[in-house]
Structures are given as structure tokens and as C-alpha cells.
Amino acid sequence: MQVFAFAPFNQYWIVYPAFIGFFLLLDVVQKTTQHYFLISFTFSIAMFISCLHWIYVSMDLFGGMPMAVSILLIVILCAYLALFPTLALWLSTRFLWLPKAPRYLLLTPVLWLVSDWLRGYILTGFPWAYLGYSHADTPLAGFAPILGVQGITLAIMMISGALTLLIQKQKTLLNSALIFSILIIGFVLQKQQYTQPQPAIMVSLIQGNIDQNSKWQKDQLYPSLFKYLDLSETGLDQQAELIIWPESAIAALEIDMQQFLQPLSVNLAKKNKTLITGIIGYTLATQKYYNTIIALGKLPVNEQYALTTKNRYQKYQLLPIGEFVPFEELLRPLAPYFNLPMSSFQRGAEIQPNLQSAQTKLAAALCYEIAFPELLRKNISEKTGILLTLSNDAWFGDSIGPAQHLQIARMRAIEFARPLLRSTNNGITAIFDASGHEQGRLPVNSAAVLSKKVQPAFGKTPYQTYGAIPLYLYCLLILLGVFFYRKKWANR
């Protein structure tokens, strides 16, 4: 059921019957460790398979792997991811001595948060399908600028527990008051303004819709570039000051494209325009490749484009298999899927200066990185005006994956109270304002331009300042409280 809570379905309410049904089921099964674990694992793996089945598209269209092997790999991945919430739910059943109210309202939500954090960290992390993403259009979104997306997740889990207790007619007044309080607080927080809008700039996002099967072929490089140039000349609003091309729009090494990039930068500067684009960075001395964003055209003094300029961003959080292959000596010979184009990138620095345009500063995240809020948080300053994410979701065809990716990106705008620009190869290209409201998007699988006036925003949200520290402290206090309660209970 939970997949329907996320984009593109956006039926956020369905989370609650899913969890209520699960909690009620736990109450009636034979009380054995094996049964609790099996039910928790079934609940969790079903959620991940339904939410992440779209990964199969990249294996089928570009991986060259047999269908049975692709399906098996998806199941293995989902089984691994399911272990984290399974352990959280199963551990909660090890505290049956704890009264139901504190177990459902305090302990289980905390264990769920801990499992989410571990899932987002271990083996480089996979922080997809956090429950909080499903509630961006509800009052609970008010918690995002304070506690991040996981603050919303905590509220969802507490409400689920309270609803379960209401159905069981336990502590009716307390649980009703808790649900009402969470909703009211979220609503009030949603009305707060954390950043100050700045003068608007005209932005144009270019969606090239380049065929993924031919993108990396050498004879397609310049046809693709001319397509982007034509769209940038004829399709955009001529008042556009900032032009954005997507991830690896220039499907070549930056060092090899200087005869194209240098004149383009000079020409754009004469027109008072700035172009930000994805490209493949390459360091000759170390022979290392980087998934890179560069800025061309009109730029601040001392930030003009050059091969050695520091006004660039190099991707830090690389996608396993897609951008680097763990255990590559073992995996690369097994199947073409482990030899996808440009799957040997190096990491950039975890903390990098903002990209500088002539109009504002932009905190960048490339594709998958946008799912790591703490990484983006470390790269946002009080004077960062816009959040920028470049992506290429053509790997996943017409599946629900790109819609989920967009939903995740939108949450970053809400957390940091800044506009977000998302430029992609074939969709979903979109613009969100500093409140996370959509300002426009382009149709999927179309070559088009999205031009809008965007107001950069300066300032800080509480989440930008403190990150997940308040949630860490809350979880620690709850776990310590359970420990001392257990000690007191045992000494009776």
C-alpha cells in the first residue's frame, strides 16, 4: 500500500492504514520471535519492492542482463534495504513489557528513525522512500525547516501509533490530543518565514531529451550540443539571465572541449547571460574523472571560466554501479550492467564552495545526491540564494522513479526555504519556490525550455543550522528513558 503514498500517486493518507494494519496484525499473531521477524520483514520488503521496482528499467534497457537475473538483483537489493525497518519493528516487539502507549508513541518511532539513518549511511547509503517525503502537501511539512524530512517521518510514526491505540480504545483523550497537537504545530510552523526573498532573476532550464542509447556515442556529441544551443537561443525567454543545462549535457571530457567552451563563455558574457551545465571533469595529472558542473558566460570578477577555475562542483555522493563499481575486479566481468558508460568516477570534496553566477550563489547537488539532505546542508551558507540539482533520469524510462526523485528534490526546498531548480535530460524538469510550491514543469520525454522568474532567498532555517542534532538528542533521551524504566521495572 505504501507506494501509493509517494509520487506520482501522492495519496499520503494511505500510510496510516498500512501501519495501523501492521500494528494490529502484530497484536494477534502467535507471540514468537520468528513470527514477529517474518511479519516485519514481509511488511518491509513488500514496501521496497513496490517503491523501487523501477530500478529494473535501467537493467532491462541498458544493462544487457537476463530478465531473471535482473529481477533477482532487485529482490536482493530490496531484501537488504528491508532489513533496516525490519530490525526496528522487530526490536519494538522485544519490549512487550513496556506499556502499549509509550511503545507505539515513543519507542517504535525512535527505532524507525534510527533504522532510516543507518539505511542512509551504511555502504554509502540509500535514503530513498523516507516516509516524510509523502507528506510535503500536508501540515506536517511545517516540521521540515525545523527537523528535516525525518521530523515529518517521526510525526507520521507517532500519529500511526496514536491511531492504532484509538482503534483499540486505549488512552483516547491522550492520543486524540497528541494527533491534534502535531497537526496544529505543523500548521503553525508552515506559516513561518525563515529566509528573506531577494530580487528576482529570469531563469531558463533546458531539457534536451537526448536519447540515452546514443548519448555517449562520439558522433552524437555535437548534434546534442547544437540541440542544446538551439533551444538556448530560440526556446528560452530572451530576458533569461541564468541558463541551466542538465547533468552531463556535454557528454565529453572538459579538457577536450576547450575550443567549444571558451568561445561559448565569451559569447554568453557579451549577452549578459550565465550558463551552468553538467560535463565530465578530468584531471590530467591524476588521470581521474569527476561528474562535474561548470559555469560559463557572465560571472563575478575572478570567477570567469577556465579549465582550472574553482567555480565548479564535483559530485561527492556517487551512485553505486552507475558511477562507481564496488568490488569492480569481481563484478565488471560478470555482465554489461557493471560496465555502464562513465562508471568509474572519483569523489569530489564533501564540502565545496557554492557555484557563482553573476546574479547569485547556488548550492549544487548532482542527481542522486539530492536525496542526502545532510550533505546539501553542509554546503549551504546564509548567502546561498538558490538550490540547484542537475539530473538524468532517462535511465529509468517512463517508470515512477523520476517522479519520486522530483518529490525528494522538492523536500530540499522546504527544508532550506530556498527556491530549487531541477534540470534534467528528459524530465522531470521543474522549478519550486522557497516554500516548495511548484512554479512550473516540463512534459516528460520532450525537448523544451522552462523559463520563470525566480527569487533567491537568504537566511537560515533551524534545520540548516542544527541539522539532525535535535532528533539525535530526542532519540537518545527516549532510549535512555526506556532503559531506566526497564531497570526500575526489573527491581520491583
C-alpha positions as CSV (number, residue, x, y, z in Angstrom):
1,M,0.0,0.0,0.0
2,Q,2.7,2.5,0.9
3,V,3.9,3.0,-2.7
4,F,0.7,5.0,-3.3
5,A,1.6,7.5,-0.6
6,F,4.6,8.6,-2.7
7,A,4.8,10.4,-6.1
8,P,3.3,10.1,-8.7
9,F,0.2,8.9,-6.8
10,N,0.5,11.3,-3.8
11,Q,-2.1,9.6,-1.6
12,Y,-0.3,10.5,1.6
13,W,-3.1,9.2,3.9
14,I,-2.6,5.6,2.8
15,V,0.5,5.4,5.1
16,Y,-1.8,5.3,8.1
17,P,-4.0,2.2,7.3
18,A,-0.8,0.5,6.2
19,F,0.9,0.9,9.6
20,I,-2.3,0.5,11.6
21,G,-3.0,-2.8,9.9
22,F,0.6,-3.9,10.6
23,F,0.4,-3.0,14.3
24,L,-2.9,-4.7,14.7
25,L,-1.5,-7.8,13.0
26,L,1.4,-7.9,15.4
27,D,-1.1,-7.9,18.3
28,V,-2.8,-11.1,17.1
29,V,0.0,-13.3,15.8
30,Q,1.4,-16.1,17.9
31,K,4.0,-14.3,20.1
32,T,7.3,-15.8,19.0
33,T,10.4,-14.1,17.9
34,Q,10.3,-15.9,14.5
35,H,6.8,-14.7,13.7
36,Y,7.5,-11.1,14.6
37,F,10.6,-11.0,12.5
38,L,8.9,-12.7,9.5
39,I,5.9,-10.4,9.5
40,S,8.1,-7.3,9.9
41,F,10.3,-8.5,7.1
42,T,7.4,-9.2,4.8
43,F,5.9,-5.8,5.5
44,S,9.2,-4.1,4.8
45,I,10.3,-5.9,1.7
46,A,6.8,-5.5,0.1
47,M,7.2,-1.8,0.6
48,F,10.6,-1.6,-1.0
49,I,9.8,-3.9,-4.0
50,S,6.7,-1.8,-4.7
51,C,8.6,1.5,-4.3
52,L,11.8,0.6,-6.1
53,H,10.8,-1.9,-8.8
54,W,11.6,0.9,-11.4
55,I,15.4,0.2,-11.0
56,Y,14.7,-2.8,-13.2
57,V,14.2,-0.5,-16.2
58,S,17.9,0.5,-16.2
59,M,18.9,-3.1,-16.1
60,D,16.5,-4.1,-18.8
61,L,17.1,-1.2,-21.2
62,F,20.8,-0.6,-20.7
63,G,22.2,-3.4,-18.6
64,G,22.2,-6.3,-21.0
65,M,21.2,-8.7,-18.3
66,P,18.7,-11.6,-18.5
67,M,15.3,-10.8,-17.0
68,A,15.6,-13.5,-14.3
69,V,19.0,-12.1,-13.1
70,S,17.7,-8.5,-13.1
71,I,14.6,-9.5,-11.0
72,L,16.8,-11.5,-8.6
73,L,19.1,-8.5,-8.1
74,I,16.2,-6.2,-7.4
75,V,14.8,-8.6,-4.9
76,I,18.2,-8.9,-3.2
77,L,18.6,-5.1,-3.0
78,C,15.1,-4.8,-1.5
79,A,15.7,-7.6,0.9
80,Y,18.9,-5.8,2.1
81,L,17.1,-2.5,2.5
82,A,14.2,-4.2,4.2
83,L,16.5,-5.4,7.0
84,F,16.7,-1.9,8.4
85,P,13.0,-1.2,9.1
86,T,12.5,-4.9,9.9
87,L,15.0,-4.7,12.8
88,A,13.3,-1.5,14.0
89,L,9.9,-3.1,14.1
90,W,11.2,-6.4,15.4
91,L,13.1,-4.7,18.2
92,S,10.0,-2.9,19.3
93,T,8.4,-6.4,19.9
94,R,11.3,-7.2,22.3
95,F,9.9,-4.6,24.7
96,L,6.5,-6.1,25.3
97,W,7.0,-5.4,29.0
98,L,6.6,-1.7,28.1
99,P,3.0,-0.4,28.1
100,K,1.5,0.0,24.6
101,A,1.2,3.8,24.7
102,P,5.0,4.5,25.2
103,R,5.9,1.6,22.9
104,Y,3.7,2.9,20.0
105,L,4.2,6.6,20.6
106,L,7.8,6.8,21.7
107,L,9.9,3.7,21.2
108,T,8.8,2.4,17.8
109,P,9.1,5.9,16.1
110,V,12.6,6.3,17.5
111,L,13.7,2.8,16.4
112,W,12.3,3.6,13.0
113,L,14.3,6.8,12.7
114,V,17.5,5.0,13.8
115,S,16.9,2.4,11.1
116,D,16.4,5.1,8.5
117,W,19.6,6.8,9.5
118,L,21.5,3.6,9.2
119,R,20.0,2.8,5.8
120,G,21.0,6.2,4.6
121,Y,24.6,5.7,5.8
122,I,25.8,2.1,5.6
123,L,27.6,1.1,2.3
124,T,27.3,4.7,1.1
125,G,23.6,4.8,2.0
126,F,20.3,4.6,0.1
127,P,18.0,7.2,1.7
128,W,15.1,6.6,-0.6
129,A,11.4,6.4,0.3
130,Y,11.6,8.1,3.7
131,L,8.0,8.4,4.9
132,G,8.3,12.1,5.3
133,Y,8.5,12.7,1.6
134,S,4.9,11.6,1.2
135,H,3.6,14.5,3.3
136,A,5.0,17.5,1.5
137,D,1.5,18.8,0.9
138,T,0.2,18.4,4.4
139,P,0.6,20.5,7.6
140,L,3.3,18.1,8.7
141,A,5.6,19.7,6.1
142,G,5.9,22.5,8.7
143,F,8.4,20.3,10.6
144,A,10.8,20.1,7.7
145,P,12.5,23.5,8.1
146,I,12.9,22.6,11.8
147,L,13.9,19.0,11.8
148,G,14.3,18.0,8.2
149,V,12.3,15.3,6.4
150,Q,12.9,12.9,9.3
151,G,11.0,15.3,11.6
152,I,8.0,14.6,9.3
153,T,8.7,10.8,9.5
154,L,8.7,11.0,13.3
155,A,5.3,12.7,13.3
156,I,3.9,10.2,10.9
157,M,5.0,7.3,13.1
158,M,3.6,8.9,16.2
159,I,0.3,9.6,14.5
160,S,0.1,6.0,13.3
161,G,0.7,4.7,16.8
162,A,-1.9,7.0,18.2
163,L,-4.5,6.0,15.7
164,T,-3.8,2.3,16.5
165,L,-4.3,3.0,20.2
166,L,-7.6,4.9,19.4
167,I,-8.9,1.9,17.5
168,Q,-8.0,-0.3,20.5
169,K,-9.8,2.3,22.7
170,Q,-6.7,2.9,24.8
171,K,-6.0,6.4,26.3
172,T,-8.5,8.0,23.9
173,L,-8.0,11.6,25.3
174,L,-4.2,11.4,25.3
175,N,-4.0,10.1,21.7
176,S,-6.6,12.4,20.3
177,A,-4.8,15.4,21.9
178,L,-1.4,14.1,20.5
179,I,-2.7,13.9,17.0
180,F,-4.4,17.3,17.2
181,S,-1.3,18.9,18.7
182,I,1.0,17.5,16.0
183,L,-1.2,18.8,13.2
184,I,-1.7,22.3,14.8
185,I,2.0,22.7,15.5
186,G,2.8,21.6,11.9
187,F,0.3,24.1,10.5
188,V,1.7,27.0,12.6
189,L,5.2,26.1,11.6
190,Q,4.2,26.0,8.0
191,K,3.3,29.7,8.1
192,Q,6.7,30.9,9.4
193,Q,9.1,32.6,7.1
194,Y,12.7,31.6,7.6
195,T,14.5,33.3,4.7
196,Q,14.3,36.7,3.0
197,P,13.5,36.9,-0.7
198,Q,15.9,38.7,-3.0
199,P,15.5,40.5,-6.3
200,A,14.1,38.0,-8.9
201,I,16.2,36.7,-11.8
202,M,14.9,35.2,-15.0
203,V,16.0,31.5,-15.2
204,S,15.6,29.1,-18.2
205,L,16.0,25.3,-17.8
206,I,16.8,23.4,-21.0
207,Q,15.5,19.9,-21.3
208,G,17.3,18.3,-24.3
209,N,15.6,14.9,-24.3
210,I,18.8,13.2,-25.7
211,D,18.4,9.5,-26.4
212,Q,20.1,7.7,-23.7
213,N,21.2,4.9,-26.0
214,S,23.2,7.3,-28.2
215,K,24.2,10.0,-25.8
216,W,27.7,8.7,-25.2
217,Q,28.5,7.9,-28.9
218,K,31.2,10.2,-30.3
219,D,29.3,11.0,-33.5
220,Q,26.3,12.3,-31.4
221,L,28.3,14.7,-29.3
222,Y,27.9,17.8,-31.5
223,P,24.4,17.1,-32.7
224,S,23.4,17.0,-29.0
225,L,25.3,20.3,-28.3
226,F,23.7,22.0,-31.2
227,K,20.4,20.9,-30.0
228,Y,21.1,22.5,-26.6
229,L,22.4,25.6,-28.2
230,D,19.3,25.9,-30.5
231,L,17.0,25.5,-27.5
232,S,19.0,28.1,-25.6
233,E,18.8,30.6,-28.4
234,T,15.2,30.2,-29.7
235,G,13.2,28.5,-27.0
236,L,14.0,30.5,-23.9
237,D,12.9,33.9,-22.7
238,Q,15.4,36.3,-24.2
239,Q,15.5,38.1,-20.9
240,A,16.9,35.0,-19.2
241,E,19.9,35.8,-17.1
242,L,20.7,32.3,-16.0
243,I,20.5,29.2,-18.3
244,I,20.7,25.7,-16.9
245,W,21.6,22.5,-18.9
246,P,21.2,19.1,-17.2
247,E,23.7,16.6,-15.9
248,S,26.4,15.6,-18.4
249,A,24.6,17.6,-21.1
250,I,28.1,17.9,-22.6
251,A,28.9,14.2,-22.8
252,A,32.6,14.6,-23.2
253,L,35.7,15.5,-21.2
254,E,36.0,19.1,-20.3
255,I,39.7,19.1,-21.1
256,D,38.8,18.1,-24.7
257,M,36.1,20.7,-25.1
258,Q,38.1,23.9,-24.6
259,Q,37.7,25.0,-28.2
260,F,33.9,24.9,-27.7
261,L,33.7,26.1,-24.1
262,Q,36.0,29.1,-24.3
263,P,34.2,30.9,-27.2
264,L,30.8,29.9,-25.8
265,S,31.7,31.5,-22.5
266,V,32.9,34.8,-24.2
267,N,29.7,34.9,-26.3
268,L,27.4,34.4,-23.4
269,A,29.3,37.1,-21.3
270,K,28.7,39.6,-24.1
271,K,24.9,38.8,-23.9
272,N,25.0,39.2,-20.0
273,K,24.0,35.6,-19.6
274,T,25.3,32.8,-17.4
275,L,25.2,29.1,-18.4
276,I,25.5,26.3,-15.9
277,T,26.0,22.8,-17.3
278,G,27.0,19.3,-16.5
279,I,30.2,17.9,-18.0
280,I,32.8,15.3,-17.4
281,G,35.8,16.7,-15.5
282,Y,39.2,15.1,-15.9
283,T,42.4,15.8,-14.0
284,L,45.4,15.1,-16.3
285,A,47.9,14.8,-13.5
286,T,46.0,12.1,-11.6
287,Q,44.0,10.7,-14.6
288,K,40.8,10.9,-12.6
289,Y,37.3,11.5,-13.8
290,Y,34.7,13.6,-12.0
291,N,30.9,14.2,-12.6
292,T,31.2,18.0,-12.8
293,I,29.1,21.2,-13.0
294,I,30.7,24.3,-14.6
295,A,29.6,27.9,-15.1
296,L,30.2,29.8,-18.3
297,G,29.4,33.4,-19.5
298,K,28.8,36.4,-17.3
299,L,30.4,35.6,-13.9
300,P,31.7,37.5,-10.9
301,V,35.1,39.1,-11.1
302,N,37.9,36.5,-10.7
303,E,35.4,33.7,-11.3
304,Q,35.5,33.7,-15.1
305,Y,35.5,30.3,-16.8
306,A,38.8,28.5,-17.2
307,L,39.8,24.8,-17.2
308,T,41.4,25.5,-13.8
309,T,38.7,27.7,-12.3
310,K,37.4,26.8,-8.8
311,N,33.9,27.9,-9.8
312,R,32.8,24.4,-10.3
313,Y,31.2,21.5,-8.5
314,Q,32.4,17.9,-8.4
315,K,29.9,15.2,-7.3
316,Y,30.6,13.7,-3.9
317,Q,27.9,11.1,-3.3
318,L,28.4,8.7,-6.2
319,L,25.8,6.2,-7.2
320,P,26.9,2.6,-6.8
321,I,27.2,0.7,-10.1
322,G,26.1,3.8,-12.1
323,E,29.2,5.9,-11.2
324,F,31.5,3.6,-9.4
325,V,31.6,-0.2,-9.1
326,P,32.3,-1.7,-5.7
327,F,34.4,-4.9,-6.0
328,E,34.9,-4.0,-9.7
329,E,37.5,-6.6,-10.4
330,L,34.9,-9.2,-9.4
331,L,31.7,-7.6,-10.8
332,R,32.8,-5.9,-14.1
333,P,33.5,-9.2,-15.9
334,L,30.0,-10.6,-14.9
335,A,27.7,-8.6,-17.1
336,P,27.4,-5.4,-19.2
337,Y,25.4,-3.8,-16.5
338,F,28.6,-3.4,-14.5
339,N,30.2,-1.5,-17.3
340,L,27.8,1.3,-17.9
341,P,29.2,4.4,-19.6
342,M,31.2,6.7,-17.2
343,S,31.0,4.2,-14.2
344,S,34.5,5.0,-12.9
345,F,34.2,8.4,-11.3
346,Q,36.1,9.8,-8.4
347,R,34.5,11.7,-5.5
348,G,34.8,15.4,-5.2
349,A,35.2,17.1,-1.8
350,E,32.3,16.7,0.7
351,I,32.2,20.5,1.3
352,Q,32.7,22.7,-1.7
353,P,32.2,26.5,-2.4
354,N,28.8,27.4,-3.9
355,L,28.7,27.9,-7.7
356,Q,28.9,31.6,-8.5
357,S,26.7,33.1,-11.2
358,A,26.6,36.8,-11.9
359,Q,23.3,37.1,-10.0
360,T,23.5,34.7,-7.0
361,K,25.2,31.7,-5.4
362,L,23.9,28.2,-6.0
363,A,24.3,25.1,-3.8
364,A,24.6,22.2,-6.2
365,A,23.6,18.5,-6.0
366,L,24.0,16.1,-8.9
367,C,21.2,13.6,-9.4
368,Y,21.2,11.0,-6.6
369,E,22.9,13.5,-4.2
370,I,19.7,15.4,-3.7
371,A,18.5,12.5,-1.5
372,F,21.2,13.3,1.1
373,P,19.9,16.4,3.0
374,E,22.8,16.5,5.4
375,L,25.3,16.6,2.5
376,L,23.5,19.6,1.0
377,R,23.1,21.2,4.4
378,K,26.9,21.3,4.8
379,N,27.2,23.2,1.5
380,I,24.6,25.9,2.1
381,S,25.5,29.3,3.6
382,E,23.4,32.2,4.8
383,K,24.1,33.9,1.4
384,T,23.3,30.8,-0.7
385,G,20.4,32.0,-2.9
386,I,19.2,29.0,-4.9
387,L,19.4,25.2,-4.7
388,L,20.4,23.6,-8.0
389,T,20.1,19.9,-8.9
390,L,21.1,18.5,-12.3
391,S,20.0,15.0,-13.2
392,N,19.5,12.4,-16.0
393,D,16.6,10.1,-15.2
394,A,16.5,8.7,-18.7
395,W,18.0,5.5,-17.3
396,F,14.6,4.7,-15.8
397,G,12.3,5.3,-18.7
398,D,8.6,6.0,-18.0
399,S,8.6,4.4,-14.6
400,I,7.6,6.1,-11.3
401,G,11.3,6.6,-10.3
402,P,11.7,10.1,-11.8
403,A,8.5,11.3,-10.0
404,Q,9.9,10.0,-6.7
405,H,13.2,11.7,-7.4
406,L,11.4,15.0,-8.0
407,Q,9.4,14.6,-4.8
408,I,12.7,14.2,-2.9
409,A,14.2,17.2,-4.5
410,R,11.2,19.3,-3.6
411,M,11.6,18.5,0.1
412,R,15.1,20.2,0.0
413,A,13.4,23.5,-1.0
414,I,11.1,23.1,2.0
415,E,13.8,22.2,4.5
416,F,16.1,25.1,3.5
417,A,13.4,27.6,2.5
418,R,15.1,28.4,-0.8
419,P,14.0,28.0,-4.4
420,L,15.1,24.9,-6.2
421,L,15.9,24.4,-9.9
422,R,15.9,20.9,-11.3
423,S,17.2,20.5,-14.8
424,T,17.0,17.0,-16.4
425,N,17.8,15.4,-19.7
426,N,14.2,14.1,-20.4
427,G,12.2,15.0,-17.3
428,I,11.1,15.9,-14.8
429,T,12.5,19.4,-15.2
430,A,10.8,21.7,-12.6
431,I,11.1,24.9,-10.5
432,F,10.0,25.2,-6.9
433,D,9.8,28.4,-4.8
434,A,11.2,28.8,-1.3
435,S,8.1,27.3,0.2
436,G,8.3,24.2,-2.0
437,H,5.4,25.3,-4.2
438,E,5.8,24.2,-7.9
439,Q,6.3,27.1,-10.2
440,G,6.4,25.1,-13.4
441,R,7.5,21.8,-15.0
442,L,8.2,20.4,-18.5
443,P,6.5,17.4,-20.0
444,V,8.5,14.2,-19.8
445,N,10.3,12.9,-22.9
446,S,10.1,16.3,-24.7
447,A,12.7,18.8,-25.8
448,A,11.6,22.1,-24.3
449,V,12.5,25.1,-22.2
450,L,11.1,26.2,-18.8
451,S,11.5,29.9,-18.2
452,K,10.4,31.6,-14.9
453,K,11.4,34.4,-12.6
454,V,13.0,33.1,-9.5
455,Q,13.6,34.9,-6.3
456,P,16.8,33.8,-4.5
457,A,16.4,33.7,-0.7
458,F,19.0,34.5,2.0
459,G,18.9,33.3,5.6
460,K,18.9,30.1,7.7
461,T,16.3,27.6,8.7
462,P,16.7,25.9,12.1
463,Y,17.4,22.6,10.2
464,Q,20.1,24.4,8.2
465,T,21.8,25.5,11.5
466,Y,21.4,22.3,13.6
467,G,20.7,19.5,11.2
468,A,19.6,16.3,12.7
469,I,21.1,17.0,16.1
470,P,17.7,17.8,17.8
471,L,16.4,14.4,16.6
472,Y,19.5,12.6,17.7
473,L,19.1,14.1,21.2
474,Y,15.4,13.2,21.2
475,C,16.1,9.6,20.3
476,L,18.8,9.3,22.8
477,L,16.6,10.6,25.6
478,I,13.8,8.2,24.7
479,L,16.1,5.2,24.6
480,L,17.7,6.3,28.0
481,G,14.2,6.7,29.4
482,V,13.3,3.1,28.2
483,F,16.5,1.8,29.8
484,F,15.8,3.3,33.2
485,Y,12.2,2.3,33.1
486,R,13.2,-1.2,32.4
487,K,15.7,-1.1,35.3
488,K,13.0,0.3,37.6
489,W,10.5,-2.4,36.4
490,A,13.0,-5.2,36.9
491,N,13.7,-4.1,40.5
492,R,10.0,-4.3,41.5
